[in-house]
Amino acid sequence: NSNTLIIDEGNLICLINYIYSLFVVQNLKVVQLMEQFTCKIRSKNTTTEENNKVE
């Protein structure tokens, strides 16, 4: 079928980014919570690295 929509990896990523951007605009609070959670994970990782350096 020539009418079949072919979705390659690049187009799929663009589509996800587009949907995600729409989601972000409507749910800033949710995104902020996600970012805070991510920062907590990063801070835990950096703390672990610092502890390893001290030892």
C-alpha positions in Angstrom: 0.0 0.0 0.0 1.5 3.3 -1.1 -0.8 5.1 1.3 0.6 3.2 4.4 2.3 5.6 6.8 5.9 4.4 7.3 7.2 5.4 10.7 10.9 5.1 11.1 12.8 5.7 14.3 13.4 9.4 13.6 9.8 10.1 12.8 8.7 8.2 15.9 11.0 10.2 18.1 9.7 13.5 16.6 6.1 12.3 17.2 6.9 11.4 20.8 8.6 14.7 21.4 5.6 16.6 19.9 3.1 14.7 22.1 5.4 15.2 25.1 5.6 18.9 24.4 1.8 19.2 24.3 1.7 17.2 27.6 4.3 19.4 29.2 2.4 22.6 28.3 -0.8 21.3 30.0 0.9 19.7 33.0 3.7 21.9 34.2 3.2 20.8 37.8 3.6 17.1 36.8 6.8 18.0 34.9 8.2 19.9 37.8 7.6 16.9 40.1 9.3 14.7 37.6 12.3 17.0 37.4 12.5 17.2 41.2 12.4 13.4 41.3 15.2 13.2 38.6 17.3 15.7 40.6 16.9 13.6 43.7 18.2 10.5 41.7 21.1 12.6 40.4 21.9 13.9 43.9 21.9 10.3 45.2 24.3 9.3 42.4 26.7 12.2 43.1 26.6 11.6 46.8 27.6 7.9 46.2 30.4 9.0 44.0 31.7 11.5 46.6 31.6 8.8 49.3 33.6 6.6 47.0 36.2 9.3 46.5 36.5 9.9 50.3 37.2 6.2 50.8 
